[in-house]
Amino acid sequence: MKYNSKILLIVISTILLFLILSCTYFEVMKKLKSGTPVFGKEISVIPIKLKGHRIYVKVKINDNQKEYNFILDTGALTMIDKQIAKELDLEKGAKIPGGKGAHLVKTKMIFILGDMKVKDFIVPMFDLPEASGSDPQIDGFIGSDFLRFFRVTIDYKQKRIVLAHKTDSLNIANDAYKIEIKKPLPIRFPLTEFIIDNKIETEGMIDTGSPFALVFPLSLIEKQDFSNGRPLIKANGIMAKWPFTSSNDNYLARIKSFKMGKLEIKNIPVIYAELPKNVSYPLLGKKFLSQFLITIDYPENEMIFVPYEDTEFKNNLFSTGLRLVKEKNDKIIVQGFWEGSPVDKSDIKLNDEILEINSKITKDLSLREINNILNDDTIKDIELLIKNSEGEKIVFLKKELLFPEINDL
């Protein structure tokens, strides 16, 4: 896909840099505290579309009845594409240095999601890239600076979200987990405390915009013990990368335990990467969050996690170990792979082009469709037609478990 989820972190970092450098503390707080909820109905049920890890919703702006395609992201600021801002005749505010023509919107706006409104909103406008294939154009993001006024329930199974402004006590199911959160400025993303391996206490971000289950900063590696048969697998190339970071080092490991409130998960795989300084918290992403019916009660500073009936956290990865990227020319390129994986044992090299996967031409597929094939545990064998400076070649891969069996540890 042409749209790269990393743009979110680029946007956030750029905005923060601009605000810090060009505004007084009072001006910063004024901009970041914009928005007032307009309470009408108590509850609004809103259908969503899931494209990979992204949650798409329909949004109305001001008195315009047109619906725009936004991504709901708890780790983001609310923002709009500059072409949409032009269409709505919105006045440009202060320019954001380094933002390639990005500005804050000077006009106070009304954002409408379902039956819920937030008025007097000042948001950034950016030249957001378009999604390709069957994905709609991305017109903007709905972030936690909008969601902070509501109790937000995300139902991945029923493909809907529920916004409520009434914050009476919830009826909590017997198997539910109640967890406290914080909402630090400027983004108001939800942070929660958790414990790693029964000894490391830290905070993590609930980030619906991250595709992975758990991503930890590289600094946590030094605090953990990866001896006694607990491998720390290094990446060849890039498996996870964020803007404004210098290190391309990625690692994969299986931690002994992850405990958040009374919720405890044992032997769960984790990716380690350098994260930007302003969002250098561990990230709890879609592959983790989608195991639960999640309610984030922003006004009450708490979350409720209810496991789905088929909730399962895998303690191993059955994989080729391959990560691909789609370039602007629609070429599918090998971006990285885990050392010791089936790819590492094959003739595949970094930057090789993938022409076919299991006899399907990759140019006819979205990157999401290709990843669905790679991540489908029922597909054990992968046949790739690759192209590099030596010509074209067929490579056969058989998926393997990337970690030792638990009984072997």
C-alpha positions in Angstrom: 0.0 0.0 0.0 1.2 3.5 -0.7 -0.1 4.7 2.6 2.5 4.1 5.3 1.4 4.0 8.9 4.7 5.6 10.0 3.3 9.0 8.8 1.4 9.1 12.1 4.6 9.3 14.1 6.1 11.8 11.6 3.1 14.0 12.1 3.1 13.8 15.8 6.8 14.5 16.1 6.6 17.5 13.7 3.7 19.0 15.6 5.4 18.7 18.9 8.6 20.2 17.6 6.7 23.1 16.2 4.7 23.8 19.4 7.8 23.6 21.6 9.9 25.9 19.4 7.4 28.5 18.4 4.9 28.9 21.3 4.9 29.9 24.9 3.7 27.4 27.5 0.3 29.1 27.7 -0.1 29.1 23.9 0.8 25.4 23.8 -1.7 24.5 26.4 -4.4 26.6 24.7 -3.9 24.8 21.3 -3.8 21.4 22.8 -6.9 21.9 24.9 -9.1 22.9 22.0 -12.4 21.1 21.6 -15.7 21.1 23.6 -18.1 18.1 23.5 -21.7 18.7 22.4 -23.8 16.1 24.2 -26.9 15.0 22.4 -27.6 11.3 22.5 -26.1 9.3 25.3 -24.9 6.5 23.1 -23.9 6.2 19.5 -23.2 2.9 17.8 -20.9 3.4 14.8 -19.9 0.7 12.2 -16.3 0.4 11.3 -14.2 -1.1 8.5 -11.1 -3.0 9.4 -8.2 -2.9 6.8 -5.4 -4.8 8.4 -4.8 -3.1 11.8 -6.5 0.2 10.8 -10.0 1.2 12.0 -11.9 3.2 9.4 -14.8 5.4 10.4 -17.1 7.9 8.7 -16.7 11.5 9.9 -18.7 14.7 9.2 -17.1 18.1 9.5 -18.9 21.4 10.3 -22.3 21.7 8.6 -21.2 19.7 5.6 -23.3 16.5 5.2 -20.5 14.7 3.2 -19.0 11.8 5.0 -15.2 11.5 5.1 -13.0 8.4 5.6 -11.0 8.7 8.8 -8.8 6.3 10.7 -9.6 6.0 14.4 -6.3 5.8 16.2 -5.9 6.0 20.0 -2.2 6.9 19.6 -2.8 9.8 17.3 -3.9 13.5 17.2 -7.0 14.4 15.2 -6.0 15.8 11.8 -7.3 16.3 8.3 -5.9 16.1 4.8 -5.1 19.5 3.4 -7.2 18.8 0.3 -10.3 18.3 2.5 -9.5 21.5 4.4 -9.4 23.3 1.0 -12.7 21.7 0.0 -14.2 22.9 3.3 -12.7 26.4 2.7 -10.9 26.2 6.1 -8.5 29.1 6.9 -4.9 28.2 7.4 -3.3 29.0 10.7 0.3 28.9 11.8 2.7 27.0 9.5 4.3 23.9 10.9 8.1 24.0 10.2 9.4 20.9 8.4 5.9 19.8 7.7 6.0 20.2 3.9 3.3 22.7 3.7 1.5 21.6 6.8 -0.5 24.1 8.9 -2.7 24.3 11.9 -6.3 25.0 10.9 -7.1 28.5 12.1 -10.9 28.0 11.8 -12.6 26.4 14.8 -14.2 23.2 13.6 -16.9 20.7 14.5 -16.1 17.0 14.1 -19.0 14.6 14.1 -18.5 10.9 14.6 -21.8 9.0 14.7 -24.1 11.1 16.9 -21.3 12.6 18.9 -19.8 16.0 18.3 -16.8 18.0 19.4 -16.8 21.7 18.5 -14.3 24.5 18.7 -11.6 22.1 17.5 -8.3 23.3 16.1 -6.4 20.5 14.3 -3.4 20.2 11.9 -3.9 19.8 8.2 -1.4 17.7 6.3 -0.9 16.3 2.8 -1.9 12.7 3.8 -1.1 10.1 1.2 -3.8 8.0 -0.4 -4.5 4.4 0.2 -4.2 2.1 -2.8 -6.1 -0.9 -4.0 -9.6 -1.4 -2.5 -8.8 0.9 0.5 -10.6 4.3 0.5 -8.8 7.6 0.4 -7.6 8.6 3.9 -9.1 12.0 4.7 -7.8 12.2 8.3 -7.4 10.7 11.7 -9.6 10.7 14.8 -7.3 10.6 17.8 -7.5 10.6 21.5 -7.8 14.4 21.7 -11.4 13.8 20.3 -12.1 10.5 22.0 -11.1 11.9 25.5 -14.6 13.2 26.0 -16.3 9.8 25.7 -16.4 6.2 26.9 -15.2 4.4 23.8 -15.9 0.7 23.2 -14.1 -1.0 20.4 -15.6 -4.3 19.2 -13.3 -5.9 16.7 -15.6 -8.9 16.3 -18.8 -7.0 15.6 -16.9 -4.4 13.6 -18.3 -1.4 15.5 -17.4 1.2 18.1 -19.7 2.6 20.7 -19.3 6.2 22.0 -21.1 7.2 25.2 -20.9 10.4 27.2 -22.7 9.1 30.3 -20.1 7.7 32.7 -22.2 5.7 35.2 -20.5 2.6 36.5 -20.4 -0.2 33.9 -21.8 -3.7 34.5 -18.5 -5.6 34.5 -18.6 -9.2 33.3 -17.1 -11.9 35.6 -14.2 -12.5 33.2 -13.5 -8.8 32.6 -10.3 -7.0 33.6 -10.5 -3.4 34.9 -7.4 -1.4 34.4 -6.5 2.2 35.3 -5.2 4.6 32.6 -3.6 8.0 32.3 -4.1 10.6 29.5 -0.9 12.7 29.3 -0.7 15.8 27.2 -0.4 16.5 24.3 -2.0 13.6 22.5 -4.1 12.2 25.5 -3.3 8.7 24.4 -4.2 6.1 27.1 -1.3 4.9 29.1 -1.4 2.0 31.6 1.0 0.4 33.9 2.2 -3.2 33.5 4.8 -5.6 34.8 7.2 -7.7 32.6 8.7 -11.0 33.8 7.3 -10.3 37.3 10.0 -7.7 38.0 10.1 -4.8 35.4 7.5 -2.1 36.0 6.8 0.3 33.2 4.0 2.1 31.3 2.6 1.3 27.9 0.4 3.0 25.3 -2.9 1.6 24.0 -2.2 2.1 20.3 -4.9 0.9 17.9 -2.6 2.3 15.1 0.1 -0.2 15.7 -0.1 -3.5 13.8 2.0 -5.6 16.2 0.9 -7.2 19.5 3.6 -5.7 21.7 6.5 -3.5 20.8 9.1 -2.6 23.5 11.9 0.0 23.3 15.4 -1.3 22.9 16.3 0.0 26.3 14.3 -2.7 28.0 16.5 -5.4 26.6 19.2 -4.5 29.1 16.8 -5.1 32.0 15.8 -8.6 30.9 17.5 -11.9 31.1 17.7 -13.8 27.8 19.9 -16.6 29.0 19.0 -20.2 29.7 17.4 -21.1 26.4 15.5 -17.8 25.9 16.7 -16.6 22.5 17.0 -13.0 21.5 16.5 -13.1 17.7 18.1 -10.3 15.7 16.7 -9.0 12.5 18.6 -8.9 9.2 17.3 -5.6 7.7 14.2 -3.9 9.2 11.2 -5.6 10.7 9.8 -2.5 12.5 10.9 1.1 12.1 9.8 4.5 13.3 10.7 8.0 12.0 13.2 10.2 13.7 15.1 7.2 15.0 18.7 6.3 14.1 18.8 2.7 14.9 17.6 0.0 12.6 18.2 -2.7 15.2 15.2 -5.0 15.7 14.9 -8.0 18.0 12.4 -10.7 18.7 12.0 -12.4 22.0 9.5 -14.3 24.1 9.0 -12.7 27.5 8.0 -14.9 30.5 5.0 -12.9 31.5 3.1 -9.7 30.9 0.8 -8.5 33.7 -1.6 -5.6 33.4 -3.8 -5.2 36.4 -5.1 -8.7 37.0 -4.6 -9.7 33.4 -1.6 -11.9 33.0 -0.3 -13.5 29.8 2.7 -15.9 29.8 5.3 -16.6 27.1 4.2 -14.0 24.6 6.4 -12.9 21.7 7.6 -9.2 21.7 9.4 -7.0 19.1 12.1 -4.6 20.3 12.8 -1.4 18.3 14.0 2.1 18.8 10.9 4.3 19.3 10.8 8.1 19.0 11.5 10.0 22.2 8.1 11.6 22.5 6.3 8.1 22.2 9.0 5.9 23.6 6.5 3.8 25.6 5.9 0.2 24.9 3.1 -0.2 22.5 0.1 -2.5 22.8 -1.2 -2.8 19.3 -3.9 -4.4 17.2 -2.8 -8.1 17.5 -3.0 -7.7 21.3 -6.1 -5.5 21.5 -8.2 -7.5 19.1 -8.3 -10.4 21.5 -10.7 -8.4 23.7 -13.9 -6.3 23.7 -12.3 -3.1 24.9 -13.9 -0.1 26.6 -11.7 2.9 27.2 -13.5 5.2 29.6 -11.5 8.4 29.0 -13.4 10.6 31.6 -13.1 7.9 34.3 -9.5 7.1 33.5 -10.1 3.3 33.2 -10.3 0.5 30.7 -12.4 -2.7 30.7 -11.0 -5.7 28.8 -13.4 -8.6 28.1 -11.8 -11.6 26.4 -13.6 -12.9 23.4 -14.6 -16.6 23.5 -11.9 -17.5 21.1 -9.2 -15.3 22.6 -5.8 -17.0 22.3 -2.3 -15.6 22.8 0.2 -17.7 20.9 3.5 -18.4 22.6 5.3 -19.1 19.4 5.4 -17.8 15.8 4.9 -20.2 12.9 6.5 -18.2 10.2 8.9 -17.8 7.3 10.4 -14.8 9.2 9.9 -12.5 6.2 8.9 -8.9 6.1 8.0 -7.2 2.8 7.3 -3.6 1.9 5.5 -2.1 -1.1 7.4 0.7 -2.8 5.9 3.6 -4.7 6.3 1.8 -8.0 4.2 -1.1 -6.6 7.2 -3.4 -6.3 7.1 -5.8 -3.4 10.6 -5.8 -1.8 12.2 -7.8 1.0 12.7 -5.3 3.8 13.9 -7.7 6.5 13.8 -11.2 8.0 14.6 -12.8 11.4 18.0 -14.6 11.8 17.6 -18.3 11.9 14.2 -18.2 10.1 13.4 -20.2 6.9 14.1 -17.0 4.9 17.5 -16.7 6.5 18.3 -20.3 5.5 17.2 -19.7 1.9 18.7 -17.8 -1.0 16.6 -14.7 -0.4 18.5 -11.5 0.2 17.5 -8.0 1.3 16.0 -5.8 -1.4 15.1 -8.8 -3.6 11.8 -8.2 -5.5 9.0 -10.7 -5.0 7.2 -11.2 -8.3 4.9 -14.1 -7.2 3.7 -15.7 -4.0 2.1 -19.2 -4.2 1.6 -18.6 -8.0 -0.2 -15.3 -7.5 1.3 -12.2 -9.1 2.1 -9.7 -6.3 1.3 -6.7 -8.4 -2.3 -7.9 -8.5 -2.4 -8.1 -4.6 -2.3 -5.5 -1.9 0.4 -5.8 0.7 -2.3 -6.7 3.2 -3.4 -9.6 1.0 0.2 -10.8 0.7 0.7 -10.6 4.4 -2.5 -12.6 5.0 -0.9 -15.4 3.1 2.4 -15.2 5.0 0.6 -15.0 8.4 -2.0 -17.7 7.8 -0.9 -20.7 10.0 -2.9 -23.1 7.8 -0.6 -22.3 4.9 2.6 -24.2 5.7 4.5 -23.9 2.4 5.3 -20.7 0.5 6.6 -20.5 -3.0 8.1 -17.3 -4.1 9.3 -16.1 -7.5 12.1 -13.6 -6.7 14.1 -11.2 -8.9 17.5 -9.6 -8.2 20.6 -8.7 -10.1 21.2 -12.4 -10.9 17.8 -12.8 -12.6 14.6 -14.6 -11.5 14.5 -17.6 -9.3 11.9 -19.7 -7.5 12.4 -20.2 -3.8 10.4 -22.7 -1.6 9.9 -21.9 2.1 8.5 -24.1 4.7 7.2 -22.3 7.8 8.8 -23.1 11.1 8.4 -22.2 14.8 10.8 -19.3 15.5 11.2 -20.2 19.2 12.0 -23.4 21.0 9.0 -25.4 22.3 8.0 -24.4 25.8 8.8 -27.9 27.1 12.4 -27.5 25.8 13.2 -24.5 27.9 
